[in-house]
């Protein structure tokens, strides 16, 4: 007998049964379009442009007041020095006479200082004027702080609104992606993009958006005031700025690829952790704990290596900027002292320039240091945008068509399908399921049984042919309309963190507690639920570990009872229950299937004896169809499967 061709489906990224391939990851992506990502990120801020304008306004006012502060403190210094020198001079003489006397006695430098100040000989420190100057300085700094706080609050609101919208876009995108995307994409990497990268992006925006704007405004304001006070000292203070900008730009360009690799490696590590945790039982059964640990260590070492390079490449920015700032400070202090003794500027102006020197170097250092965060944040933004740009499943038709009433007549007309263009899976398959019939699908593993019902659910689109529900092509219906009338119980159970009642009611719209209990009774769930501490209010964890495998399967079957669908799909729904429970479930299923079109995928042929139509599939084709009795009498593939199962059962029991 010729062996049927094995049909290969795309490997599931989260599957752990891959044995030695456990923990494999995708290669790190190349650096994407940096400028394009920045422009796109800027476009996400457009809905909040009014808030951003208000934030910018607060920044301008806050920075403007802060920049005027040192100039005002310089005036206070001049008031003190002027009063101190004036008190040392002989009263009753003019300023010019006092200067001439100082030069005549050999105090030329003191004379130069006096000439630059509004000294009144014999008059000491004017404390009333000093108090007014200091009060203005206090108001300037207080106003700067108030507007800075408002700016921080507005920035937080903008960033959180952007993060909220991006999370909504990612969630909506994930719901529009085809199953083929999740078939090949590691789930841990998808989760990393939706959580880690999203958090990193919002934190980066929070820390850099306002600070970057404030730093740029501070640089512009300080430079303007410095030229206003003394253009000569301003030129001295700006000598190191080109070196700062050039150094930070070159270091930033070298750091960007490392941050992209860092976050890609984080995604691969998360993918390995997620799939290992989800399949920890399988890992232990096959004794692969050591290999799983080694794979984790390999990804972890790689993450440490690339993170070190990224942090090192960007971490040298701050000490470099501080070194250049200290050089700038020395230049300003020495030059200012020389200019002051020469009478070219006042000592208050020199003091203000020293403050401005620090005030200038600080935002330049901040901008350079923020490149660390910016590189990391943009790398995360690239990964998020890469997810958002993934090809989606084709849109639903508009306008869509729907059957007037779903009776359950399903027709497969010359259906063909393939996961990849060069590997045919289903070719020219046709059959009809009449309303109320139970259609069983059997065949060897890889024959295309589950794919058949996936096509009916429109999880994948056909390569050729069509499928109709009550005469309406499902390709002309919305996916929601196709799936609304279908109930599905899978071999792999899925429960979420919530009460037993919530898990049973999943998919139903606010069902009454009585309906939930009736569904639980029908699925033989009620007896073990009432034995639990809080009954139907008992909380299940996300994996349902406080239930056995059979009990988890029964809960998912109870969902189908509650929804009461027109079309029912059972994919090995009783595979995880014992023989006695299976008999009870079969009775319940007979009741549930009454008057409904049902598709049953089964390996145990004893569960489908009463099916109205049995489809036998091999290599994506229906090789036989008919009732149990007819197929057994025909002596074909079904009869051989049946004989093999029951002969094995008899041998096992004997």
Secondary structure, DSSP 8 states (H G I E B T S, - for coil): ------------TT--TTGGGTT----------HHHHHHHHHHHTGGGHHHHHHHHHHHHHHHHHHHHHHHHHHHHHHHHHHHHHHHHS-TTS-HHHHHHHHHHTT-HHHHHHHHTTT--TT----HHHHHHHHHHHHHHHHHHHHHHHHHHHHHHHHHHHHHHHHHHHHHHHHHHS-HHHHHHS-HHHHHHHHTHHHHHHHHHHHHHHHHHHHHHHHHHHHHHHHHHH-HHHHHHHTTTHHHHHHHHHHHHHHHHHHHHHHHHHHHHHHHHHHHHHHTHHHHHHTT-HHHHHHHHHHHHHHHHHHHHHHHHHHHHHHHHHHHHHHHHHHHHHHHHHHHHHTTSS-HHHHHHHHHHHHHHHHHHHHHHHHHHHHHHHHHHHHHHHHHHTS-------SS----SS----EEEEEEEE-SBTTB--EEEEEEEE-TT-EEEEEESTTSSHHHHHHHHTTSS--SEEEEEETTEEGGGS-HHHHHHTEEEE-SS----SEEHHHHHTTTSSS--HHHHHHHHHHTT-HHHHTTSTTGGG-EE-TT-TTS-HHHHHHHHHHHHHHH--SEEEEESTTTTS-HHHHHHHHHHHHHHHTTSEEEEE-S-GGGGTT-SEEEEEETTEEEEEE-HHHHHHHTSHHHHHHHHHHHHHHHHH-
